[in-house]
């Protein structure tokens, strides 16, 4: 569960604040953010699966909820999706 707490504090909270304060502007770029997320998943998932299979890094069972999809814990997919969304949001706001 530590991973989810980390995501909640450092990723989801800033995302909620940024989208709440800038909804009118950011809502015009929903497709852009979605495309960024899709590309991030396309490139990141195979890389992460390979890294886990070759034991470059591991996910300790006591730090996640135990739901694994395609060789990665659920939290890793959440990380990829929401960090990409956060970075895309920040870039759109400061472009």
Secondary structure, DSSP 8 states (H G I E B T S, - for coil): -HHHHHHIIIIIHHHHHHHHHSHHHHGGGHHHHHHHHHHHHHHHHHHHHHHHHTTSS---GGGS-S-EETTEEHHHHHHHHHHHHHHHHHHHHT-
